């Protein structure tokens, strides 16, 4: 029966929606803290410390601890912008920070990751990704591209797996598309499209305001969810006939969303191609892993001999559409 075959999708969608509701106020949870150090000579460093925040009174309780003997030069400045608390100050450490450890306090609870970038006077840089299990790093003399590549690869994976809105869009496509080759072509079209706009936006070739893009991304999920319902009622729409076209068109918009997340972190000036490439590869790996898990889970759950009423086959699409419409309203309301 059709309803029994649809049961695995129902279970899977409801599980994802529980996670989606937890992040309803902000569907994309990829918001790491960011520490930037710029060497200014004579042991001086300009410090930029950017911490996720909700309003001026609600910011992540994380702080930077420099090695003993560091001296703060002048008064730190602080402001709230773009959903983050941004602090700037300058420190001095005699003979420079090479070989010294810098610690981030306040992330032991697993609240967020921290991206660290050190810009040296000679134009080279050091990039590190700090996690609650490893909240410190050692300042090195020089940095190769390997650590930059590894850091941005994981950033891409974390972004796609933490972006519930992107995952619900992909899941909605999987509810419509049938057949291994059609799924492959559809996911490939989505990949190509968001890769194009990710690169174009990150390199400054195209500029699109973030809030409208995020609202349209939510609307793209509503559209595909409605297409699921139309198909179940015997009126297959454009997505059923040409899923790769829909995936490509909306993939362009999702790419701008990925670029906005990457802009939160920034790119190392001496390794922009590597960082951009590996972030995109990370996004693709995370996306493919999600698709694989979904398909394996559906196949496994399909073996469960249960029969539900016919109306339950519509539940996943309506549930996805409801959550996506809520995001749309919230994001449009945030324009003001």
N, C-alpha and C positions, 0 to 999 in steps of 0.2 A: 504493500500500500504506500501511496505517496506520503501520507502523514507519518508513517513509521520511518520512512527513509529520511524524512526531514527532522526527526527527533534529535539526531546528533548535532545538527546545526543549532537547534533551539538551545540545547544544553550549553554548547560552546559560546553562543552569543550572550546568553544570560551571565555566564561567568565573566566574560569581558566587560559587560555592562556594569557589573559590580565594581570593577576597577575604574571604569569610566566615570561612574557617579562619584567616586572618591576624589576624582580630579575635575569635577564639573566646573568649578570656578576657573580652572586653568588647565585646559585639556592637554597641553604640552608641558611635561614636567622637567624637561631638560633645561635646568637653570643652575648650572654650577657657579660657585664663587670663582673669582678671577683675581689673581695677584700678578702684577707686572712690576718688574724692577728694571730701571734703566741706569746703567753705569754712567756717572757724570765726571769721573776722574777724582784723584786725591782721596779715594776711599768713600766718595759720596755716591748715593743712589737715590733716584727719584722713585717714589713708591705710589702705585695705584692699587687700591684695594676695593673690589666691587663685590658686594654681598647681596643675594636675593632678599627682597623685602616686600611687605604688603603694607603700604602706607608708611608714614614717617615714624610710627611708633612700633612697628612690627618688622624687625629684621633678624636674620639669622645670627644667633649669638656665637659668632666665630671671629677670631682675632689672629693677627700675625705676631709671632714671637721671634724676634731677631736674636742672634747670639749675644751673650753678656758682653758689655763693653760698647754696644751700639749707642750712638747718640742721636737723638731727634733734633733736627735743625729747623727752627721756626715752628709756627703753629699749624697743625694739620687742618685742612679744609674738608668739609663734608656737605653733601647734597644728595637729594633723592631724585632719581631720574630713570624712566623706563623700567619701573618695578624693581629698582635696586638702590641700595645705599652706596654711594661712591665717595671714597676718602682718598685724599692725596696729601703726601708729606715727603719729607726728605730726611734721610739718615746718613750718618757717617760711621764707618768702621775702619779703624786704622789698618792700612795695608790691603784693604779690600776684603770681600766676603769669600774669595776662593777657598775651598776646603771647609767652609763653615756650614753648619746646619741651620735651616730655617724651619720653624715649626708652626703649624696651624692648630690653634686650640679651638675646641668647640664643635668639631665634626665627628667626635667619637661615637655619637649616637646614630650615625648613618644618615644625617639630614641631607647631605649633599656631597658632591665631589668638589675639588678645587683644581683649577687649571693654573699653572704657574708658568710665566714666561720671563726670562731674564735676557735683556738686550745689552750686549757688551759694547764697549767703545769701538772695537774693531769691526762692528757690523754683524758678528756672529751672535747666535742666541742659544739659549738652553730652554727646553720645554719639559714640563713634568706634569703628571696627573696624580694628584694626591687623593687618597681614599681614607675612610675612617680607620682602616687597618694599617695604613701607612701615611700618617699625617705630616711627614717632614721630608725634606730633600737636602742634598748636599750641593752647594754651588761648585760647579766644575770649571776647569780652565777652558775647555772647548767642548762643543757639542756637535755630534754628527747628525745626519738626517734620519738615522735609524730610530732614535728616541722620539723625534718629531712624528715620524710615520706611525709608530706604535701608539702614541698618545692620541692622535687624531683618528686612527682606525677605531679605537675603543669609544671615542666620542661619538662617531657616526653610529656605531652599534647601539650605544646607550640612547641616542636621540630617537632612533626609529622605534626601539622597543619601549621607550618611555612616552612616545607620542601616541596617545590613545586615539586621537582623531585620525591620524594617518593609518593606524592599524584597522580602525573600523571601516575606512574607505576600502582598503584592500579586502577586508572580510566581506563587505557588501558585493564587491566584484565577484568574489568566489561563490557567493550565493546564487549568482546568475550564470556564470560561465561553467560550462561542462566540457570535459575532455582534456586530456593532458596537453595537447598541442595548442588548443585555444587558450588554456590557462597560461602556457608558456608565452605565447604571443602577446597576451594581455599584460602580463607582468613586465615583459620586455618593453612594451610601449610606455608603460608607466615609468619604468626605470630611465629610458632614454629621455623622456620629456622632463622629468624633474632634475636629471643630471644637467641638461642644457640650461635651465633657468638658475639652478644652483651656481653653476660656474659663471654665468653672465652677471648675476646679481652680486656675487661675492667679489668679482673683479671690477665692479663698478660700471659695467657696460650697460646695464639696465637698472633703473631704480623704480620700485613700486612701494608705496606706503604699506607698512606692516599691518595695521588694524583692518583695512579693507580686505587684504589677502586672507587673513585669518578667518574673517567672516565668510568669505566665499568658499574657503576650504570646508567649513562646516556645512555650507549649503550644498557642496558637491556630494557630501555624504547623504544629505536629505534626498537629493536627486536620485542617486543610485538606489537608495532604500525604496523610493517610490517605484523605480523600475522593477525591483524585485516583486512588489505587490502586483504590478501590471502583468508581469509574466505569469504569476500564479493564477491570475484571473483569466488567462488565455489571451492576453493582449500584449505580447512581447514588444518591448520598446527598442530604442536605438542601442542600448547597452547589450541587449540579447543578440541583436543582429550584427553589431560591429563593436564588440567590447574593447578592442584595441584602440579604436578612435576615441571613445569616451575616456579610456585610461590615459591616452596621450594628452588630450585637451586639459583634463583636470590635473594630470601630472605636472603640467607646466606651472600651475598655481601652487601645488604642493612643493615644488622646487623652490619657490620664493619663500615658503615657510621654512624649509631647511636652511636657506641662506640667512634668514633672520636669526635662527638659532646659532649658526656659525658666527654671525656678526657679534653675538653676545660674548664670544670667546676671543675672536680675532685670529689673525694668521701671523706666523713668524715672518718677518720681512725677508729673511734670507732663505726661506724654504716654503714659499707660498705654493708653488706647484705640487710639492710633495704633500703638504698638509691638506690642500684642497682635494687632491686625488684620493688620499687615504680616508678622509672624512666621507667622501662619496662611496668608496668601497665599503666602508663600515656600514653605511646606510643600506647598501645593497645586501650585504651579508646578513644583517639583522632582518631585513625584509624577507629574504629567501628562507631564513630559519623560521620565521613566523608562518609563512605559507606552508612549509614542510610540516610543521607541528600541527597546523590546522587540518591538513589533508590526512595525516596519519591518525589524528584524534577522531575525525569524522568516520574514517574507515573502521576504526576499532569500535566506536560507539554504535555504528550501524549494525553490528552483530548482536546487539542487545534486543531480544525479542519482545518489544513493547509496542503497543498501538495506542496512539493518542487521537483525539477528535480532529477532524479536518481543519478546524479554525486555528489549531496550534501552528500550522505551517506558516501562517502570516505573522506570528508573534515576533520572530527575530527581526523582520524588516520594520515592523511598527516600533519595536523597542529601539533599534538603531536610529530610525528617523526621529523619534521623540528626543533622544539624547542630543542628536546633532542639531535639532531645531532649538533646543535650549541653549546650546553653545552659540548658535547664530544670533539669537536674541541678546545674549550677554555681550557678545563681541560688537554687535551693532550699537548697543547701549553705551559701550565704552568709548565710542567715537567722541562723545561730548567730554 
